[in-house]
Amino acid sequence: MTTTQEAVPGGGPKRSATRRRRPLTFDRVSFMVVFLGLPLVVFVVFVVSPFVQALYYSLTDWSGFSAGQNFVGFDNYVRLFHDDIFLKAVRNNIELAIVVPIVTIVLALTLATLVTIGGSGTGTVRGLRNSGFYRIVSFFPYVIPAIVIGLIWAQVFTPGSGILDAVLSKIGLHQFENYAWLGDARTAMPASMFVMIWGFVGFYMVLFIAAIRGIDPEVFEAARIDGAGRFRTAISITVPLIRDNVQTAYIYLGIAALDAFVYMQALNPGGGPQNSTLVMPQQLFTTAFTKGQFGYSTAMGVVLAAVTMLFALLVFVVNALTGGRERKVRR
């Protein structure tokens, strides 16, 4: 770094710094090629290129099984927004993206708070006794593949022979003796949401436990001395301090809910009664591999990608508008 001085009228010399350009040595060039150039090439080849290719296919009438494809412009997109079945799938996905993340995060935060700071009200702030056991049990569903979870719960919901109907009948609720939970438009979506939440909540509980463990214990001690109860501590201290973790969890859960293909395909392969559980990936899969309309299904995929990115952007904007950005403390 070299410094030069310039005269300023009516005052002392003004300092201006000019940065000397460092020479390109072999070490610098090799570092940029390996750690910048190579990842960029991989990203362009395996991420950007397929997306651009998908955009092109969405503008054609390609069947997926023929060499020829005709350019049809935005006809596929115009057709999409007049497709009642696809629009129903979009609404179902939006419903999942709202309900599943909110319920999962609330449950995971509640359980994480109980495990970390929900212990004795006297002495050092600590969680419940044997909290490690609760973490292991709650995390167990997450290690099971989603398709297995879906198939297991599909059997649980089976009318007549399913465990759920049998248990409800045993406790006196005989109206559920042969109830088709996944075959009724009123209960198919709530039952599917329950399965997804059951599969997700353990992982995010462990995630929030790790975040809460990173908070200085003296903060909780000070809150207890000031007379704050557990609920007040959780709302006013714990949640604001792990806000970034909650935001990340909401984005990941929203993306999982916007996909939801594995869960819905295992629970209701046909989209459920009156398409009540049909999601965009299911309709995309059917359109491409059953109807042989790859151009049209690729347009669905592009819309799904746009909705996913819009969802993530919306979460960031809402977080920023509600005070999520770090503010500098005035000295």
C-alpha positions in Angstrom: 0.0 0.0 0.0 1.4 3.4 -1.0 0.1 6.8 0.3 0.3 10.1 -1.4 -0.5 13.6 -0.1 -2.5 16.2 -1.9 -2.8 19.9 -0.8 -6.3 20.9 0.3 -7.2 24.6 0.0 -7.6 26.2 3.5 -6.4 23.1 5.3 -3.7 20.5 5.7 -2.7 17.8 3.3 -5.3 15.3 2.2 -4.3 11.7 2.2 -5.3 9.5 -0.6 -4.5 5.8 -0.7 -3.8 3.9 -3.9 -3.6 0.1 -3.8 -0.7 -1.4 -5.6 -1.8 -4.2 -7.9 -0.2 -7.5 -6.8 1.5 -9.4 -9.6 -0.1 -12.6 -10.9 2.1 -15.4 -9.6 1.7 -19.0 -10.3 0.4 -19.7 -6.8 -2.3 -17.0 -7.2 -3.4 -18.2 -10.6 -3.5 -21.9 -9.6 -5.5 -21.0 -6.5 -8.1 -19.1 -8.6 -8.3 -21.9 -11.2 -8.8 -24.6 -8.6 -10.9 -22.9 -6.0 -12.8 -20.4 -8.2 -12.7 -21.5 -11.8 -13.4 -25.3 -11.3 -16.4 -24.8 -9.0 -17.8 -22.2 -11.4 -17.5 -24.6 -14.3 -19.1 -27.4 -12.3 -22.0 -25.1 -11.3 -22.5 -23.9 -14.9 -22.4 -27.4 -16.3 -24.6 -29.1 -13.7 -26.9 -26.3 -12.6 -27.2 -23.5 -15.0 -27.0 -25.6 -18.2 -29.8 -28.0 -17.3 -32.0 -25.1 -16.2 -31.5 -23.3 -19.5 -32.1 -26.6 -21.3 -35.4 -27.0 -19.4 -36.4 -23.5 -20.3 -35.9 -24.4 -24.0 -37.8 -27.7 -23.7 -40.7 -25.9 -22.1 -41.1 -23.8 -25.2 -41.5 -26.9 -27.4 -44.0 -29.7 -27.9 -41.4 -32.5 -27.3 -42.9 -35.8 -26.5 -39.8 -37.1 -24.7 -39.6 -40.1 -27.0 -39.0 -38.6 -30.3 -36.0 -36.8 -31.9 -38.1 -34.0 -33.3 -39.5 -31.1 -31.4 -41.4 -28.1 -32.6 -41.0 -24.6 -31.1 -44.4 -23.5 -29.7 -43.3 -20.4 -27.8 -45.3 -19.7 -24.6 -48.3 -21.9 -25.6 -47.4 -24.4 -22.9 -47.5 -21.7 -20.2 -50.8 -20.3 -21.5 -52.2 -23.8 -21.4 -50.9 -24.3 -17.8 -52.8 -21.3 -16.5 -56.0 -22.7 -18.0 -55.4 -26.2 -16.7 -57.8 -26.6 -13.7 -56.0 -29.7 -12.4 -52.6 -28.0 -12.4 -54.0 -24.9 -10.7 -55.5 -27.2 -8.1 -52.1 -28.8 -7.5 -50.6 -25.3 -7.2 -53.1 -24.4 -4.5 -52.4 -27.6 -2.7 -48.6 -26.9 -2.8 -49.2 -23.3 -1.4 -51.3 -24.7 1.4 -48.6 -27.2 2.3 -45.9 -24.5 2.1 -47.9 -22.4 4.6 -49.1 -25.0 7.1 -46.3 -27.6 7.3 -43.4 -25.2 8.0 -45.4 -23.2 10.6 -46.7 -26.2 12.5 -43.3 -28.0 12.3 -41.3 -25.0 13.5 -43.7 -24.3 16.4 -43.6 -27.9 17.6 -39.8 -28.2 17.1 -39.2 -24.9 19.0 -41.5 -26.0 21.8 -39.8 -29.3 22.2 -36.3 -27.8 21.8 -37.1 -25.2 24.5 -38.4 -27.9 26.9 -35.3 -30.0 26.4 -32.8 -27.1 26.8 -34.3 -24.7 29.4 -37.5 -26.3 30.5 -36.1 -28.0 33.6 -36.2 -27.0 37.2 -37.3 -23.4 37.9 -34.6 -23.0 40.6 -30.8 -23.1 40.3 -28.9 -23.2 37.1 -31.0 -23.0 33.9 -31.1 -26.5 32.4 -33.4 -28.7 30.3 -35.4 -31.7 31.2 -33.8 -34.7 32.8 -32.6 -37.4 30.3 -32.9 -34.9 27.5 -30.5 -37.0 25.3 -33.1 -39.7 25.2 -35.8 -37.3 24.0 -33.4 -36.0 21.2 -32.7 -39.6 20.0 -36.3 -40.6 20.0 -37.5 -37.4 18.3 -34.8 -37.6 15.6 -35.5 -41.2 14.8 -38.3 -40.6 12.2 -35.9 -38.3 10.2 -33.5 -41.2 9.5 -36.2 -43.2 7.9 -36.5 -42.6 4.1 -39.5 -40.5 3.2 -41.0 -43.3 0.9 -40.9 -45.7 3.9 -42.6 -43.2 6.1 -45.3 -42.7 3.5 -45.9 -46.4 3.0 -46.1 -47.0 6.8 -48.6 -44.3 7.4 -50.6 -45.4 4.3 -51.1 -48.7 6.1 -51.9 -47.0 9.4 -54.6 -45.0 7.6 -56.1 -48.0 5.8 -59.8 -48.2 6.5 -60.8 -51.2 8.6 -57.4 -52.9 8.9 -55.4 -49.8 9.8 -54.0 -49.3 13.4 -55.6 -45.8 13.6 -59.2 -47.0 13.0 -58.7 -49.9 15.4 -57.4 -47.7 18.2 -60.2 -45.2 17.8 -62.8 -47.9 17.7 -61.3 -49.4 21.0 -61.8 -46.1 22.8 -65.4 -45.8 21.8 -65.2 -43.8 18.6 -67.1 -46.3 16.5 -67.8 -43.8 13.7 -64.1 -44.2 12.7 -64.2 -48.0 12.5 -63.9 -48.1 8.7 -63.0 -44.5 8.1 -61.0 -43.8 4.9 -58.7 -41.0 6.1 -57.0 -40.8 2.7 -60.1 -41.4 0.8 -62.1 -38.5 2.1 -61.5 -35.1 0.6 -62.0 -33.5 4.0 -59.3 -35.5 5.8 -56.9 -36.5 3.0 -54.8 -33.3 3.1 -54.7 -32.9 6.9 -53.6 -36.6 7.2 -50.9 -36.1 4.6 -49.7 -32.9 6.4 -49.6 -34.8 9.7 -47.3 -37.5 8.1 -44.9 -34.8 6.7 -44.8 -32.9 10.1 -44.2 -36.2 11.9 -41.2 -36.9 9.7 -39.7 -33.4 9.9 -40.2 -32.2 13.5 -37.4 -34.3 15.1 -34.7 -33.0 12.8 -35.6 -29.4 13.3 -36.0 -29.9 17.0 -32.3 -31.1 17.1 -31.4 -28.1 14.9 -33.0 -25.6 17.3 -31.5 -27.4 20.3 -28.0 -26.8 18.8 -28.9 -23.1 18.2 -30.2 -22.6 21.8 -27.2 -24.3 23.2 -25.1 -21.6 21.5 -26.8 -18.8 23.5 -24.9 -17.6 26.5 -26.5 -19.2 29.6 -26.1 -15.9 31.5 -28.8 -14.4 29.2 -31.3 -16.9 30.6 -30.0 -16.4 34.1 -30.6 -12.7 33.8 -34.1 -13.2 32.5 -34.9 -15.5 35.4 -33.6 -13.0 37.9 -35.8 -10.3 36.3 -38.8 -12.6 36.9 -39.4 -13.8 33.3 -41.3 -17.1 33.0 -40.5 -19.9 30.6 -43.0 -18.7 28.0 -41.8 -15.1 28.2 -38.2 -16.3 27.9 -38.9 -18.4 24.9 -40.8 -15.6 23.1 -38.7 -12.6 24.0 -35.2 -14.1 24.2 -34.9 -17.6 22.6 -36.7 -17.0 19.4 -35.1 -13.6 18.5 -31.6 -14.9 19.2 -32.1 -17.9 16.9 -34.0 -16.0 14.3 -31.6 -16.9 11.5 -32.0 -20.6 12.3 -35.8 -20.3 12.2 -35.6 -18.5 8.8 -33.4 -21.2 7.4 -35.6 -23.9 8.7 -38.7 -22.2 7.2 -37.1 -22.0 3.8 -36.0 -25.7 3.8 -39.4 -26.8 5.1 -41.2 -24.7 2.5 -39.1 -26.2 -0.3 -39.8 -29.7 1.0 -43.5 -28.9 1.1 -43.5 -27.5 -2.4 -42.0 -30.8 -3.5 -43.8 -33.3 -1.3 -43.7 -35.8 -4.2 -42.5 -38.8 -2.3 -44.9 -38.4 0.6 -48.0 -37.8 -1.6 -47.1 -40.5 -4.1 -46.8 -43.0 -1.2 -50.0 -41.9 0.5 -52.2 -41.1 -2.5 -50.6 -42.0 -5.9 -53.6 -40.7 -7.8 -53.8 -37.3 -6.2 -56.4 -38.2 -3.6 -60.2 -37.7 -3.7 -61.1 -34.8 -6.0 -57.3 -34.1 -6.4 -57.3 -32.9 -2.8 -53.7 -34.0 -2.2 -52.3 -33.6 -5.8 -49.1 -31.6 -5.9 -47.2 -30.1 -8.8 -44.5 -32.7 -9.0 -47.1 -35.5 -9.1 -48.9 -33.8 -12.0 -45.5 -33.2 -13.7 -44.6 -36.9 -13.4 -47.9 -38.1 -14.8 -47.9 -35.6 -17.7 -44.3 -36.6 -18.7 -44.2 -40.3 -18.2 -47.9 -41.3 -18.6 -49.1 -38.9 -21.2 -45.7 -38.4 -23.0 -45.9 -34.6 -23.0 -42.4 -33.7 -21.9 -42.5 -30.1 -23.2 -45.7 -29.4 -21.3 -44.4 -31.1 -18.1 -41.1 -29.2 -18.4 -43.2 -26.0 -18.3 -44.7 -27.3 -15.1 -41.2 -27.8 -13.7 -40.2 -24.3 -14.6 -43.3 -22.9 -12.8 -42.4 -25.0 -9.8 -38.9 -23.7 -9.8 -40.2 -20.1 -10.1 -42.6 -20.6 -7.2 -39.9 -22.1 -5.0 -37.5 -19.2 -5.6 -40.4 -16.7 -5.1 -41.1 -18.5 -1.8 -37.5 -18.2 -0.6 -37.4 -14.6 -1.7 -40.6 -13.8 0.2 -39.2 -15.4 3.4 -36.1 -13.2 3.2 -38.1 -10.1 2.5 -40.5 -10.7 5.4 -37.6 -11.5 7.7 -35.9 -8.2 6.7 -39.1 -6.1 7.1 -39.8 -7.5 10.5 -36.4 -6.6 11.9 -34.3 -9.6 11.0 -31.4 -7.6 9.7 -28.6 -6.9 12.1 -28.6 -3.3 13.2 -25.5 -1.5 14.3 -25.6 -0.3 17.9 -24.9 3.4 18.3 -22.1 4.1 20.6 
